[in-house]
Amino acid sequence: VKCGAAAGYTQCHHIIYWSHGGATAIDNGCLLCTACHAQIHASDWEITMGADRHPWLIPPADVDPTRTPLPAYNRRTMTLAA
């Protein structure tokens, strides 16, 4: 999602963390490389799934005070709404 690593070098990330009741389901998952996965868990970055079923990155307030969602690396669409 963040760096565009090939799928073979990624891990599945629960968008709503499993430990917080998030389902292990395609609609609650995205692929992250090991480094990006660790960064998401260790920082205030968040991921949301857009209406187009693509993940969007929400930066922490210290990076972007408005926390405007950013499109993930590999995209077919460029809007948060479908």
PDB file of N, CA, C and O in Angstrom:
ATOM      1  N   VAL A   1       0.827  -1.191   0.000  1.00  0.00           N
ATOM      2  CA  VAL A   1       0.000   0.000   0.000  1.00  0.00           C
ATOM      3  C   VAL A   1       0.863   1.244   0.000  1.00  0.00           C
ATOM      4  O   VAL A   1       0.697   2.122  -0.847  1.00  0.00           O
ATOM      5  N   LYS A   2       1.785   1.322   0.946  1.00  0.00           N
ATOM      6  CA  LYS A   2       2.569   2.541   1.074  1.00  0.00           C
ATOM      7  C   LYS A   2       3.716   2.615   0.077  1.00  0.00           C
ATOM      8  O   LYS A   2       3.929   3.660  -0.538  1.00  0.00           O
ATOM      9  N   CYS A   3       4.458   1.524  -0.095  1.00  0.00           N
ATOM     10  CA  CYS A   3       5.669   1.600  -0.909  1.00  0.00           C
ATOM     11  C   CYS A   3       5.543   0.921  -2.266  1.00  0.00           C
ATOM     12  O   CYS A   3       6.404   1.104  -3.126  1.00  0.00           O
ATOM     13  N   GLY A   4       4.503   0.153  -2.468  1.00  0.00           N
ATOM     14  CA  GLY A   4       4.320  -0.516  -3.756  1.00  0.00           C
ATOM     15  C   GLY A   4       5.091  -1.813  -3.898  1.00  0.00           C
ATOM     16  O   GLY A   4       5.339  -2.259  -5.019  1.00  0.00           O
ATOM     17  N   ALA A   5       5.474  -2.423  -2.798  1.00  0.00           N
ATOM     18  CA  ALA A   5       6.204  -3.689  -2.855  1.00  0.00           C
ATOM     19  C   ALA A   5       5.366  -4.757  -3.558  1.00  0.00           C
ATOM     20  O   ALA A   5       4.137  -4.745  -3.490  1.00  0.00           O
ATOM     21  N   ALA A   6       6.049  -5.672  -4.230  1.00  0.00           N
ATOM     22  CA  ALA A   6       5.361  -6.780  -4.896  1.00  0.00           C
ATOM     23  C   ALA A   6       4.646  -7.638  -3.850  1.00  0.00           C
ATOM     24  O   ALA A   6       5.114  -7.767  -2.719  1.00  0.00           O
ATOM     25  N   ALA A   7       3.514  -8.220  -4.238  1.00  0.00           N
ATOM     26  CA  ALA A   7       2.688  -8.993  -3.304  1.00  0.00           C
ATOM     27  C   ALA A   7       3.480 -10.085  -2.587  1.00  0.00           C
ATOM     28  O   ALA A   7       3.209 -10.376  -1.422  1.00  0.00           O
ATOM     29  N   GLY A   8       4.440 -10.685  -3.258  1.00  0.00           N
ATOM     30  CA  GLY A   8       5.233 -11.741  -2.651  1.00  0.00           C
ATOM     31  C   GLY A   8       6.104 -11.276  -1.493  1.00  0.00           C
ATOM     32  O   GLY A   8       6.636 -12.102  -0.751  1.00  0.00           O
ATOM     33  N   TYR A   9       6.255  -9.972  -1.329  1.00  0.00           N
ATOM     34  CA  TYR A   9       7.076  -9.408  -0.256  1.00  0.00           C
ATOM     35  C   TYR A   9       6.225  -8.694   0.785  1.00  0.00           C
ATOM     36  O   TYR A   9       6.715  -7.813   1.492  1.00  0.00           O
ATOM     37  N   THR A  10       4.954  -9.070   0.883  1.00  0.00           N
ATOM     38  CA  THR A  10       4.052  -8.361   1.779  1.00  0.00           C
ATOM     39  C   THR A  10       3.428  -9.277   2.814  1.00  0.00           C
ATOM     40  O   THR A  10       3.516 -10.503   2.738  1.00  0.00           O
ATOM     41  N   GLN A  11       2.795  -8.636   3.781  1.00  0.00           N
ATOM     42  CA  GLN A  11       2.022  -9.308   4.820  1.00  0.00           C
ATOM     43  C   GLN A  11       0.625  -8.703   4.799  1.00  0.00           C
ATOM     44  O   GLN A  11       0.450  -7.554   4.394  1.00  0.00           O
ATOM     45  N   CYS A  12      -0.357  -9.462   5.228  1.00  0.00           N
ATOM     46  CA  CYS A  12      -1.722  -8.944   5.307  1.00  0.00           C
ATOM     47  C   CYS A  12      -1.876  -8.129   6.588  1.00  0.00           C
ATOM     48  O   CYS A  12      -1.492  -8.574   7.670  1.00  0.00           O
ATOM     49  N   HIS A  13      -2.432  -6.951   6.455  1.00  0.00           N
ATOM     50  CA  HIS A  13      -2.666  -6.060   7.588  1.00  0.00           C
ATOM     51  C   HIS A  13      -4.173  -5.928   7.804  1.00  0.00           C
ATOM     52  O   HIS A  13      -4.919  -5.672   6.859  1.00  0.00           O
ATOM     53  N   HIS A  14      -4.617  -6.104   9.048  1.00  0.00           N
ATOM     54  CA  HIS A  14      -6.017  -5.865   9.405  1.00  0.00           C
ATOM     55  C   HIS A  14      -6.215  -4.352   9.522  1.00  0.00           C
ATOM     56  O   HIS A  14      -5.579  -3.712  10.359  1.00  0.00           O
ATOM     57  N   ILE A  15      -7.078  -3.779   8.702  1.00  0.00           N
ATOM     58  CA  ILE A  15      -7.331  -2.333   8.761  1.00  0.00           C
ATOM     59  C   ILE A  15      -7.918  -1.976  10.120  1.00  0.00           C
ATOM     60  O   ILE A  15      -7.423  -1.073  10.793  1.00  0.00           O
ATOM     61  N   ILE A  16      -8.970  -2.679  10.524  1.00  0.00           N
ATOM     62  CA  ILE A  16      -9.415  -2.610  11.913  1.00  0.00           C
ATOM     63  C   ILE A  16      -8.693  -3.773  12.584  1.00  0.00           C
ATOM     64  O   ILE A  16      -8.956  -4.937  12.281  1.00  0.00           O
ATOM     65  N   TYR A  17      -7.802  -3.453  13.479  1.00  0.00           N
ATOM     66  CA  TYR A  17      -6.923  -4.467  14.061  1.00  0.00           C
ATOM     67  C   TYR A  17      -7.711  -5.648  14.601  1.00  0.00           C
ATOM     68  O   TYR A  17      -8.772  -5.483  15.202  1.00  0.00           O
ATOM     69  N   TRP A  18      -7.179  -6.831  14.378  1.00  0.00           N
ATOM     70  CA  TRP A  18      -7.783  -8.053  14.883  1.00  0.00           C
ATOM     71  C   TRP A  18      -7.967  -7.963  16.393  1.00  0.00           C
ATOM     72  O   TRP A  18      -8.981  -8.408  16.930  1.00  0.00           O
ATOM     73  N   SER A  19      -6.983  -7.385  17.071  1.00  0.00           N
ATOM     74  CA  SER A  19      -7.044  -7.256  18.533  1.00  0.00           C
ATOM     75  C   SER A  19      -8.146  -6.300  18.984  1.00  0.00           C
ATOM     76  O   SER A  19      -8.511  -6.281  20.160  1.00  0.00           O
ATOM     77  N   HIS A  20      -8.682  -5.500  18.044  1.00  0.00           N
ATOM     78  CA  HIS A  20      -9.788  -4.582  18.345  1.00  0.00           C
ATOM     79  C   HIS A  20     -11.102  -5.101  17.775  1.00  0.00           C
ATOM     80  O   HIS A  20     -12.073  -4.351  17.668  1.00  0.00           O
ATOM     81  N   GLY A  21     -11.138  -6.371  17.412  1.00  0.00           N
ATOM     82  CA  GLY A  21     -12.372  -6.968  16.909  1.00  0.00           C
ATOM     83  C   GLY A  21     -12.520  -6.966  15.397  1.00  0.00           C
ATOM     84  O   GLY A  21     -13.573  -7.336  14.878  1.00  0.00           O
ATOM     85  N   GLY A  22     -11.484  -6.557  14.690  1.00  0.00           N
ATOM     86  CA  GLY A  22     -11.541  -6.539  13.231  1.00  0.00           C
ATOM     87  C   GLY A  22     -11.581  -7.945  12.655  1.00  0.00           C
ATOM     88  O   GLY A  22     -10.870  -8.841  13.109  1.00  0.00           O
ATOM     89  N   ALA A  23     -12.415  -8.118  11.658  1.00  0.00           N
ATOM     90  CA  ALA A  23     -12.578  -9.431  11.026  1.00  0.00           C
ATOM     91  C   ALA A  23     -11.375  -9.766  10.148  1.00  0.00           C
ATOM     92  O   ALA A  23     -10.734  -8.878   9.587  1.00  0.00           O
ATOM     93  N   THR A  24     -11.085 -11.043  10.042  1.00  0.00           N
ATOM     94  CA  THR A  24     -10.099 -11.507   9.078  1.00  0.00           C
ATOM     95  C   THR A  24     -10.865 -11.750   7.789  1.00  0.00           C
ATOM     96  O   THR A  24     -11.359 -12.848   7.535  1.00  0.00           O
ATOM     97  N   ALA A  25     -10.952 -10.695   6.979  1.00  0.00           N
ATOM     98  CA  ALA A  25     -11.747 -10.709   5.750  1.00  0.00           C
ATOM     99  C   ALA A  25     -11.088  -9.794   4.734  1.00  0.00           C
ATOM    100  O   ALA A  25     -10.379  -8.855   5.095  1.00  0.00           O
ATOM    101  N   ILE A  26     -11.326 -10.071   3.475  1.00  0.00           N
ATOM    102  CA  ILE A  26     -10.715  -9.271   2.402  1.00  0.00           C
ATOM    103  C   ILE A  26     -11.051  -7.791   2.550  1.00  0.00           C
ATOM    104  O   ILE A  26     -10.184  -6.942   2.345  1.00  0.00           O
ATOM    105  N   ASP A  27     -12.290  -7.469   2.902  1.00  0.00           N
ATOM    106  CA  ASP A  27     -12.673  -6.065   3.028  1.00  0.00           C
ATOM    107  C   ASP A  27     -12.057  -5.369   4.238  1.00  0.00           C
ATOM    108  O   ASP A  27     -12.188  -4.154   4.383  1.00  0.00           O
ATOM    109  N   ASN A  28     -11.390  -6.122   5.106  1.00  0.00           N
ATOM    110  CA  ASN A  28     -10.717  -5.523   6.246  1.00  0.00           C
ATOM    111  C   ASN A  28      -9.205  -5.739   6.160  1.00  0.00           C
ATOM    112  O   ASN A  28      -8.507  -5.685   7.173  1.00  0.00           O
ATOM    113  N   GLY A  29      -8.712  -5.979   4.972  1.00  0.00           N
ATOM    114  CA  GLY A  29      -7.291  -6.245   4.847  1.00  0.00           C
ATOM    115  C   GLY A  29      -6.647  -5.510   3.700  1.00  0.00           C
ATOM    116  O   GLY A  29      -7.309  -5.126   2.736  1.00  0.00           O
ATOM    117  N   CYS A  30      -5.360  -5.319   3.813  1.00  0.00           N
ATOM    118  CA  CYS A  30      -4.556  -4.794   2.717  1.00  0.00           C
ATOM    119  C   CYS A  30      -3.152  -5.377   2.888  1.00  0.00           C
ATOM    120  O   CYS A  30      -2.789  -5.843   3.968  1.00  0.00           O
ATOM    121  N   LEU A  31      -2.379  -5.345   1.823  1.00  0.00           N
ATOM    122  CA  LEU A  31      -1.027  -5.881   1.855  1.00  0.00           C
ATOM    123  C   LEU A  31      -0.024  -4.772   2.145  1.00  0.00           C
ATOM    124  O   LEU A  31      -0.072  -3.704   1.534  1.00  0.00           O
ATOM    125  N   LEU A  32       0.878  -5.032   3.075  1.00  0.00           N
ATOM    126  CA  LEU A  32       1.953  -4.108   3.425  1.00  0.00           C
ATOM    127  C   LEU A  32       3.263  -4.867   3.484  1.00  0.00           C
ATOM    128  O   LEU A  32       3.297  -6.006   3.949  1.00  0.00           O
ATOM    129  N   CYS A  33       4.348  -4.251   3.016  1.00  0.00           N
ATOM    130  CA  CYS A  33       5.657  -4.880   3.198  1.00  0.00           C
ATOM    131  C   CYS A  33       5.970  -4.872   4.694  1.00  0.00           C
ATOM    132  O   CYS A  33       5.320  -4.163   5.464  1.00  0.00           O
ATOM    133  N   THR A  34       6.944  -5.645   5.095  1.00  0.00           N
ATOM    134  CA  THR A  34       7.281  -5.778   6.518  1.00  0.00           C
ATOM    135  C   THR A  34       7.568  -4.422   7.158  1.00  0.00           C
ATOM    136  O   THR A  34       7.096  -4.146   8.261  1.00  0.00           O
ATOM    137  N   ALA A  35       8.333  -3.579   6.478  1.00  0.00           N
ATOM    138  CA  ALA A  35       8.697  -2.273   7.043  1.00  0.00           C
ATOM    139  C   ALA A  35       7.480  -1.355   7.178  1.00  0.00           C
ATOM    140  O   ALA A  35       7.299  -0.712   8.211  1.00  0.00           O
ATOM    141  N   CYS A  36       6.648  -1.295   6.135  1.00  0.00           N
ATOM    142  CA  CYS A  36       5.453  -0.443   6.197  1.00  0.00           C
ATOM    143  C   CYS A  36       4.475  -0.968   7.238  1.00  0.00           C
ATOM    144  O   CYS A  36       3.828  -0.184   7.933  1.00  0.00           O
ATOM    145  N   HIS A  37       4.363  -2.299   7.353  1.00  0.00           N
ATOM    146  CA  HIS A  37       3.477  -2.903   8.347  1.00  0.00           C
ATOM    147  C   HIS A  37       3.918  -2.501   9.756  1.00  0.00           C
ATOM    148  O   HIS A  37       3.092  -2.122  10.586  1.00  0.00           O
ATOM    149  N   ALA A  38       5.203  -2.583  10.016  1.00  0.00           N
ATOM    150  CA  ALA A  38       5.722  -2.187  11.327  1.00  0.00           C
ATOM    151  C   ALA A  38       5.480  -0.701  11.580  1.00  0.00           C
ATOM    152  O   ALA A  38       5.140  -0.310  12.696  1.00  0.00           O
ATOM    153  N   GLN A  39       5.656   0.138  10.538  1.00  0.00           N
ATOM    154  CA  GLN A  39       5.453   1.580  10.703  1.00  0.00           C
ATOM    155  C   GLN A  39       4.002   1.909  11.021  1.00  0.00           C
ATOM    156  O   GLN A  39       3.732   2.755  11.874  1.00  0.00           O
ATOM    157  N   ILE A  40       3.067   1.249  10.346  1.00  0.00           N
ATOM    158  CA  ILE A  40       1.646   1.496  10.616  1.00  0.00           C
ATOM    159  C   ILE A  40       1.331   1.183  12.080  1.00  0.00           C
ATOM    160  O   ILE A  40       0.634   1.953  12.740  1.00  0.00           O
ATOM    161  N   HIS A  41       1.839   0.060  12.590  1.00  0.00           N
ATOM    162  CA  HIS A  41       1.544  -0.341  13.963  1.00  0.00           C
ATOM    163  C   HIS A  41       2.268   0.523  14.993  1.00  0.00           C
ATOM    164  O   HIS A  41       1.814   0.630  16.132  1.00  0.00           O
ATOM    165  N   ALA A  42       3.378   1.135  14.614  1.00  0.00           N
ATOM    166  CA  ALA A  42       4.177   1.909  15.570  1.00  0.00           C
ATOM    167  C   ALA A  42       3.937   3.417  15.469  1.00  0.00           C
ATOM    168  O   ALA A  42       4.616   4.194  16.141  1.00  0.00           O
ATOM    169  N   SER A  43       2.995   3.833  14.650  1.00  0.00           N
ATOM    170  CA  SER A  43       2.780   5.268  14.448  1.00  0.00           C
ATOM    171  C   SER A  43       1.285   5.570  14.430  1.00  0.00           C
ATOM    172  O   SER A  43       0.455   4.693  14.665  1.00  0.00           O
ATOM    173  N   ASP A  44       0.966   6.807  14.150  1.00  0.00           N
ATOM    174  CA  ASP A  44      -0.435   7.232  14.091  1.00  0.00           C
ATOM    175  C   ASP A  44      -1.001   7.225  12.677  1.00  0.00           C
ATOM    176  O   ASP A  44      -2.079   7.772  12.446  1.00  0.00           O
ATOM    177  N   TRP A  45      -0.286   6.607  11.716  1.00  0.00           N
ATOM    178  CA  TRP A  45      -0.854   6.427  10.383  1.00  0.00           C
ATOM    179  C   TRP A  45      -2.038   5.471  10.501  1.00  0.00           C
ATOM    180  O   TRP A  45      -2.016   4.545  11.312  1.00  0.00           O
ATOM    181  N   GLU A  46      -3.060   5.696   9.699  1.00  0.00           N
ATOM    182  CA  GLU A  46      -4.213   4.803   9.652  1.00  0.00           C
ATOM    183  C   GLU A  46      -4.496   4.453   8.199  1.00  0.00           C
ATOM    184  O   GLU A  46      -4.036   5.135   7.284  1.00  0.00           O
ATOM    185  N   ILE A  47      -5.247   3.397   8.000  1.00  0.00           N
ATOM    186  CA  ILE A  47      -5.658   2.987   6.662  1.00  0.00           C
ATOM    187  C   ILE A  47      -7.170   2.854   6.677  1.00  0.00           C
ATOM    188  O   ILE A  47      -7.747   2.316   7.623  1.00  0.00           O
ATOM    189  N   THR A  48      -7.807   3.344   5.627  1.00  0.00           N
ATOM    190  CA  THR A  48      -9.243   3.162   5.455  1.00  0.00           C
ATOM    191  C   THR A  48      -9.491   2.572   4.076  1.00  0.00           C
ATOM    192  O   THR A  48      -8.709   2.790   3.151  1.00  0.00           O
ATOM    193  N   MET A  49     -10.555   1.842   3.942  1.00  0.00           N
ATOM    194  CA  MET A  49     -10.901   1.257   2.646  1.00  0.00           C
ATOM    195  C   MET A  49     -11.885   2.194   1.961  1.00  0.00           C
ATOM    196  O   MET A  49     -12.925   2.529   2.528  1.00  0.00           O
ATOM    197  N   GLY A  50     -11.564   2.616   0.747  1.00  0.00           N
ATOM    198  CA  GLY A  50     -12.447   3.490  -0.013  1.00  0.00           C
ATOM    199  C   GLY A  50     -13.627   2.718  -0.583  1.00  0.00           C
ATOM    200  O   GLY A  50     -13.647   1.487  -0.565  1.00  0.00           O
ATOM    201  N   ALA A  51     -14.600   3.449  -1.084  1.00  0.00           N
ATOM    202  CA  ALA A  51     -15.776   2.834  -1.707  1.00  0.00           C
ATOM    203  C   ALA A  51     -15.374   1.987  -2.909  1.00  0.00           C
ATOM    204  O   ALA A  51     -16.106   1.081  -3.307  1.00  0.00           O
ATOM    205  N   ASP A  52     -14.205   2.283  -3.488  1.00  0.00           N
ATOM    206  CA  ASP A  52     -13.703   1.522  -4.636  1.00  0.00           C
ATOM    207  C   ASP A  52     -12.958   0.256  -4.208  1.00  0.00           C
ATOM    208  O   ASP A  52     -12.380  -0.441  -5.043  1.00  0.00           O
ATOM    209  N   ARG A  53     -12.973  -0.040  -2.897  1.00  0.00           N
ATOM    210  CA  ARG A  53     -12.320  -1.210  -2.302  1.00  0.00           C
ATOM    211  C   ARG A  53     -10.802  -1.165  -2.445  1.00  0.00           C
ATOM    212  O   ARG A  53     -10.147  -2.205  -2.512  1.00  0.00           O
ATOM    213  N   HIS A  54     -10.249   0.045  -2.491  1.00  0.00           N
ATOM    214  CA  HIS A  54      -8.812   0.260  -2.461  1.00  0.00           C
ATOM    215  C   HIS A  54      -8.470   0.974  -1.150  1.00  0.00           C
ATOM    216  O   HIS A  54      -9.242   1.812  -0.685  1.00  0.00           O
ATOM    217  N   PRO A  55      -7.329   0.653  -0.558  1.00  0.00           N
ATOM    218  CA  PRO A  55      -6.945   1.313   0.686  1.00  0.00           C
ATOM    219  C   PRO A  55      -6.451   2.740   0.465  1.00  0.00           C
ATOM    220  O   PRO A  55      -5.845   3.066  -0.556  1.00  0.00           O
ATOM    221  N   TRP A  56      -6.731   3.562   1.445  1.00  0.00           N
ATOM    222  CA  TRP A  56      -6.262   4.945   1.496  1.00  0.00           C
ATOM    223  C   TRP A  56      -5.494   5.122   2.795  1.00  0.00           C
ATOM    224  O   TRP A  56      -5.865   4.558   3.825  1.00  0.00           O
ATOM    225  N   LEU A  57      -4.429   5.901   2.745  1.00  0.00           N
ATOM    226  CA  LEU A  57      -3.577   6.155   3.912  1.00  0.00           C
ATOM    227  C   LEU A  57      -3.976   7.477   4.554  1.00  0.00           C
ATOM    228  O   LEU A  57      -4.119   8.487   3.864  1.00  0.00           O
ATOM    229  N   ILE A  58      -4.154   7.472   5.862  1.00  0.00           N
ATOM    230  CA  ILE A  58      -4.488   8.686   6.597  1.00  0.00           C
ATOM    231  C   ILE A  58      -3.270   9.055   7.439  1.00  0.00           C
ATOM    232  O   ILE A  58      -2.938   8.357   8.396  1.00  0.00           O
ATOM    233  N   PRO A  59      -2.601  10.163   7.078  1.00  0.00           N
ATOM    234  CA  PRO A  59      -1.386  10.532   7.814  1.00  0.00           C
ATOM    235  C   PRO A  59      -1.712  11.041   9.217  1.00  0.00           C
ATOM    236  O   PRO A  59      -2.815  11.526   9.471  1.00  0.00           O
ATOM    237  N   PRO A  60      -0.747  10.927  10.117  1.00  0.00           N
ATOM    238  CA  PRO A  60      -0.953  11.485  11.461  1.00  0.00           C
ATOM    239  C   PRO A  60      -1.002  13.009  11.394  1.00  0.00           C
ATOM    240  O   PRO A  60      -0.528  13.613  10.431  1.00  0.00           O
ATOM    241  N   ALA A  61      -1.573  13.615  12.415  1.00  0.00           N
ATOM    242  CA  ALA A  61      -1.736  15.068  12.453  1.00  0.00           C
ATOM    243  C   ALA A  61      -0.409  15.810  12.375  1.00  0.00           C
ATOM    244  O   ALA A  61      -0.378  16.934  11.875  1.00  0.00           O
ATOM    245  N   ASP A  62       0.689  15.223  12.851  1.00  0.00           N
ATOM    246  CA  ASP A  62       1.973  15.923  12.776  1.00  0.00           C
ATOM    247  C   ASP A  62       2.540  15.930  11.354  1.00  0.00           C
ATOM    248  O   ASP A  62       3.440  16.717  11.058  1.00  0.00           O
ATOM    249  N   VAL A  63       2.036  15.080  10.484  1.00  0.00           N
ATOM    250  CA  VAL A  63       2.427  15.075   9.068  1.00  0.00           C
ATOM    251  C   VAL A  63       1.466  15.948   8.266  1.00  0.00           C
ATOM    252  O   VAL A  63       1.894  16.718   7.406  1.00  0.00           O
ATOM    253  N   ASP A  64       0.172  15.829   8.546  1.00  0.00           N
ATOM    254  CA  ASP A  64      -0.869  16.609   7.870  1.00  0.00           C
ATOM    255  C   ASP A  64      -1.951  16.923   8.894  1.00  0.00           C
ATOM    256  O   ASP A  64      -2.726  16.037   9.255  1.00  0.00           O
ATOM    257  N   PRO A  65      -2.021  18.168   9.370  1.00  0.00           N
ATOM    258  CA  PRO A  65      -3.007  18.520  10.391  1.00  0.00           C
ATOM    259  C   PRO A  65      -4.457  18.234   9.977  1.00  0.00           C
ATOM    260  O   PRO A  65      -5.311  18.032  10.839  1.00  0.00           O
ATOM    261  N   THR A  66      -4.741  18.215   8.681  1.00  0.00           N
ATOM    262  CA  THR A  66      -6.106  17.934   8.226  1.00  0.00           C
ATOM    263  C   THR A  66      -6.376  16.445   8.085  1.00  0.00           C
ATOM    264  O   THR A  66      -7.522  16.035   7.906  1.00  0.00           O
ATOM    265  N   ARG A  67      -5.313  15.622   8.166  1.00  0.00           N
ATOM    266  CA  ARG A  67      -5.394  14.159   8.034  1.00  0.00           C
ATOM    267  C   ARG A  67      -6.144  13.756   6.766  1.00  0.00           C
ATOM    268  O   ARG A  67      -6.996  12.867   6.785  1.00  0.00           O
ATOM    269  N   THR A  68      -5.814  14.422   5.681  1.00  0.00           N
ATOM    270  CA  THR A  68      -6.434  14.144   4.388  1.00  0.00           C
ATOM    271  C   THR A  68      -5.981  12.785   3.873  1.00  0.00           C
ATOM    272  O   THR A  68      -4.778  12.550   3.759  1.00  0.00           O
ATOM    273  N   PRO A  69      -6.922  11.868   3.555  1.00  0.00           N
ATOM    274  CA  PRO A  69      -6.544  10.545   3.042  1.00  0.00           C
ATOM    275  C   PRO A  69      -5.752  10.649   1.736  1.00  0.00           C
ATOM    276  O   PRO A  69      -6.063  11.459   0.863  1.00  0.00           O
ATOM    277  N   LEU A  70      -4.733   9.818   1.628  1.00  0.00           N
ATOM    278  CA  LEU A  70      -3.877   9.758   0.447  1.00  0.00           C
ATOM    279  C   LEU A  70      -4.118   8.439  -0.278  1.00  0.00           C
ATOM    280  O   LEU A  70      -4.291   7.406   0.368  1.00  0.00           O
ATOM    281  N   PRO A  71      -4.131   8.457  -1.600  1.00  0.00           N
ATOM    282  CA  PRO A  71      -4.314   7.187  -2.314  1.00  0.00           C
ATOM    283  C   PRO A  71      -3.128   6.263  -2.088  1.00  0.00           C
ATOM    284  O   PRO A  71      -1.983   6.706  -2.001  1.00  0.00           O
ATOM    285  N   ALA A  72      -3.422   4.979  -1.994  1.00  0.00           N
ATOM    286  CA  ALA A  72      -2.364   3.985  -1.864  1.00  0.00           C
ATOM    287  C   ALA A  72      -1.533   3.951  -3.144  1.00  0.00           C
ATOM    288  O   ALA A  72      -1.908   4.543  -4.156  1.00  0.00           O
ATOM    289  N   TYR A  73      -0.411   3.256  -3.086  1.00  0.00           N
ATOM    290  CA  TYR A  73       0.549   3.255  -4.188  1.00  0.00           C
ATOM    291  C   TYR A  73      -0.032   2.736  -5.502  1.00  0.00           C
ATOM    292  O   TYR A  73       0.069   3.420  -6.521  1.00  0.00           O
ATOM    293  N   ASN A  74      -0.628   1.566  -5.509  1.00  0.00           N
ATOM    294  CA  ASN A  74      -1.190   0.977  -6.726  1.00  0.00           C
ATOM    295  C   ASN A  74      -2.685   1.234  -6.775  1.00  0.00           C
ATOM    296  O   ASN A  74      -3.426   0.732  -5.930  1.00  0.00           O
ATOM    297  N   ARG A  75      -3.142   2.012  -7.755  1.00  0.00           N
ATOM    298  CA  ARG A  75      -4.534   2.442  -7.789  1.00  0.00           C
ATOM    299  C   ARG A  75      -5.127   2.266  -9.181  1.00  0.00           C
ATOM    300  O   ARG A  75      -4.443   2.435 -10.190  1.00  0.00           O
ATOM    301  N   ARG A  76      -6.399   1.925  -9.214  1.00  0.00           N
ATOM    302  CA  ARG A  76      -7.161   1.989 -10.467  1.00  0.00           C
ATOM    303  C   ARG A  76      -7.969   3.272 -10.503  1.00  0.00           C
ATOM    304  O   ARG A  76      -8.288   3.769 -11.583  1.00  0.00           O
ATOM    305  N   THR A  77      -8.308   3.818  -9.338  1.00  0.00           N
ATOM    306  CA  THR A  77      -9.079   5.058  -9.253  1.00  0.00           C
ATOM    307  C   THR A  77      -8.322   6.017  -8.353  1.00  0.00           C
ATOM    308  O   THR A  77      -7.443   5.600  -7.599  1.00  0.00           O
ATOM    309  N   MET A  78      -8.652   7.292  -8.424  1.00  0.00           N
ATOM    310  CA  MET A  78      -7.954   8.279  -7.621  1.00  0.00           C
ATOM    311  C   MET A  78      -8.899   9.111  -6.757  1.00  0.00           C
ATOM    312  O   MET A  78      -8.528  10.195  -6.307  1.00  0.00           O
ATOM    313  N   THR A  79     -10.111   8.620  -6.521  1.00  0.00           N
ATOM    314  CA  THR A  79     -11.027   9.326  -5.641  1.00  0.00           C
ATOM    315  C   THR A  79     -11.453   8.389  -4.517  1.00  0.00           C
ATOM    316  O   THR A  79     -11.569   7.180  -4.715  1.00  0.00           O
ATOM    317  N   LEU A  80     -11.685   8.955  -3.346  1.00  0.00           N
ATOM    318  CA  LEU A  80     -12.076   8.150  -2.201  1.00  0.00           C
ATOM    319  C   LEU A  80     -13.461   7.550  -2.389  1.00  0.00           C
ATOM    320  O   LEU A  80     -13.719   6.433  -1.940  1.00  0.00           O
ATOM    321  N   ALA A  81     -14.353   8.281  -3.050  1.00  0.00           N
ATOM    322  CA  ALA A  81     -15.696   7.764  -3.355  1.00  0.00           C
ATOM    323  C   ALA A  81     -15.631   6.942  -4.635  1.00  0.00           C
ATOM    324  O   ALA A  81     -14.768   7.163  -5.485  1.00  0.00           O
ATOM    325  N   ALA A  82     -16.550   5.994  -4.764  1.00  0.00           N
ATOM    326  CA  ALA A  82     -16.570   5.149  -5.964  1.00  0.00           C
ATOM    327  C   ALA A  82     -16.967   5.936  -7.189  1.00  0.00           C
ATOM    328  O   ALA A  82     -17.035   5.381  -8.285  1.00  0.00           O
TER     329      ALA A  82
END
